[in-house]
Amino acid sequence: MLSLWFMGAEARKQNPQEKPVIGISLDIKEGRLTVLANYVRAVEAAGGIPYLLPMSHDSASVAAVIQRTDGLIITGGEDVNPLLYGKEPIPQIGAINTERDQAEEMLFKQARRRRIPILGICRGMQLINVLMGGTLCQDIPSQWKGDGSVQHSQKVPKDVATHSILIDKTSILHDMTGCDSMAVNSFHHQCIDRQAPLLRITARAKDGVPEAFQCDKEPNIMGVQFHPEGLFANDKACLHILQYFIRQAKTRK
């Protein structure tokens, strides 16, 4: 198995039983690369092999790593630097991590170039929107135009769902979950403001906050604002999201 992985994704196509290798982006903080274990457990439960990415800023290294993966998950974390979408930071912005922004931008561009499936989760969804030309609401409580009726930064563990979302019936998310609405977990104070031109919002909270998108022109790109990796053990809809992503990675041409 190990030697086959080092041969790269193209070689693994010759063995249809081989599980797809899923690259998982990491947080960069105080000289450490870290990720919550739920991301690893969720990929394994959905049928993939988790691979923790080195978060390099060397273009050749990033290209080589992505060449050996079948899918990319861009994980949750700190706020995206607003300078990336042409805005100045407001007082309510949280911690930003420019080093991580740069590393994930390189990963996204290489993965998009190879047309492997890309799933953005929470911050990952926001970053993809920015990298494809969209903007963010830097702080929902002070900036969002909705009625403020939904708590998006829940105070309970990730395996608890605290608010509902409404799902577009014409979306891939609806197809994979079979749901018009579902209860989700939520740990963010930012969200998509102006969506990128190629992206379509496919789910919203009841206050209008975007909760998922897909890219009709590049259907291998999708994002969710909530955390299916926190709910998959007890929520079949969230497990189905991850399983769909793993199937995409396995069958990509």
N, C-alpha and C positions, 0 to 999 in steps of 0.2 A: 504493500500500500504506500509506504513512504517513498520508495523509489519512483513509483508511478506519479505521485504528486510532483516530484521534482522534475519530471519530464514535461510538465505543463498541462494546461487545460486542453489543448488540442489533442494531445496524446490520450487523455482520459476519455475522449469521445469514442475511442475504439473499444472501450469497455463500458457498455451501458449500465452495468451493475455498480460501477464506482459511484460513490456518493459525491456530490458537488462540494468543492471547497469554497467556503464563504468567508471573505475577508471582513473583519470587524474593526472599524476605526476606534482608536483609543484616546482617552484624555491625556493631556500633557501638563503635568503640574509638579513643580519643585523637583525637576529632574527625574520624575517617574512617569512611566506609561501605565495607565490603569483602565479597567473597564469593570462594570458590574457583572457578576457571574451570571445573572439572568440572561444576558445576551448569548453567552456560550451555551447555557442549558437549553434555551429556546431553539437555537440552530440545530442542536443535536436532536431535540424532540421532533423537529420538523423534517429531519432526514438529511441534514447537511453535516459537513465537517467544519467546525469553527477554526478560523485562522486569525490570530491577533496580529494586526498589521504593525510594522515598525515605525510608522509615522515619519518617514524620512523626508527631507527637503531636497534630496538629490534626484534629479529627473530620471536618470538611468536606473537607479534603484527602484523608484516607484513604478516605472514601466515594467521592470522585470518581475516585481511582486504581483502586479495586476495581471501580467501574462500567465501567472500560475494560479489565478483564482477564477472561479466561475460566477461569482456574484459579490456585491459589495453592500454592506450595511454601514451607513453613516449614523452614528449613535447620538444620544442626547448629551447635554452638558451645558456649558456657559453660554452667555449671549454672544451673538455674532457681532463683530466689529461694524458699527454703522457706516464707517468710512467706505466699506465695501459696496454699499449701495448709495453712496453720495450724500449721507446725512451726518450731522454732528450728533454726538451722544447727548441725550437729555439727562437731567439729574437722577431720574428714576432707573436708569440703566443699571444692570447688574455687572458682575465680573465678566470681562472679555478675555479671550485667549488668542492673540494674533498668530502665535506659533502654530496652534492647532488649526485655525482658519486656513493658513497657508498649506499645511500638510494635507488637509482634507480636500482643499481645492485641487491639488495635484492628483490625489486619488480619484476624485470625481471625473476630472478631465480625461485621465487615462482609461478609466472604466467606461466612460461614455464613448470614447474613441473605439474601444473594443466591442461596444454594444453588449456588454454583459449586464444582467439585471442589477439595478441599483435601488435600494430601499432606504429612504431617509426617515429616521424616527425622531420626533420632537425637534431638537436643535438641528438634526440632520435634514428634516423636511424644510426648515427655515433656510438653512444654508444652501440647499439645492435651489430653492426659489431665488435667492440672491444671486447665485452663480449663473443662473439662466436669465437674469435681467429683471428680477422683481425687487420689491422692498419689504421692510418689516415694520410693524407697529412695535415700537421699542418698549412700551409698557401698557398692557391692556387696561388696568384700572384707571389710568390717567389720560389715555389717548384713544381707546377704542370707541368707535361711534355707536356701539350697541347699547343696550339698556343696563349692562352691568349685573345681570341677573344670575350669572354662572360663576362659580368659584373654579378657576383654572389651575390654581396652585394648591392642590389638596394637602391636607394635614394628616393623612393616614397612609399606610404602606402601599407599595405599588401593586399588590395583589388584590386591592379593593377598588372597585369601580364607583365613581362618585357623581358622574353626570352623563347625560345622554347626548348622542349625536344623531342627526338626520342624514341619511345616505341617499344620494342620487340613484334612482332606479336604473339609469342607463350606464352606470359605472362598473368598472372592474371590481371595485370594492363590494358592490352589491352582488355581483356574480359569485365572488369567492366566499362571502359570508352568508348569502341568502337572506340578508336583513335589510329592512327599510330603516330601522333605527337600532342602536345598540348602546349599552352602557359602557363607558370607558373610564380609565384613570387619567389623571391630568396633573402635570408638574411643570408649568411654564407661566411666565408673565409676559412673553412676547408671542407674536403670531404673524402670519402673512398679512401685509397691508395691500400692496398692489401685486397681484400674481404675475409671474413671468409670462411673456406672450405665448409660449408653447404649452403652458400648464393649464389644466382645467380643475377647478375645485369640485370635489365629488362628495364631500361631507362637511357639515357645519354643526357647531353647537347651537343651542336654541337662541343664543345671543348673537349669532351670526359669525362667530369666530371660525375660520377655516380649520377643518380637522383632517382633511385628506386631499390629495391631488393625484392626478395621473397625467401622463403626457401622451395624447392620442397619436402624435407623429412618431414618438419614440416610446412604445408601450412597455419597454423594459425599465422605464423610470417611474417610480411612484413614491409617495410619502404619506406618512400619518403623523398627526400631532400628538397622539396618545402613545401608550407604551404596551404593545401586544406582548412583548417579551416579559412583562410583569404579570399578565393575566392568562397566558396560554395554558397553564396547568389546569385551570378551572373554567376556562371559557373557550368553547369550541370555535366560536367565530374568530377569536384572536389566533388560535392555533391554525385555522384555515388560511388566514392571511400569510402566516409564515410558511405554511406548506405550499401555498401557491408560489411564493417567491422562490422556494427551493426547487420546485418543479420547473420554473422558468430557467433557473440556473443549470438544471440537469439537461434540459432539452434544447438549450440555445444552439442555434445553427451558426 
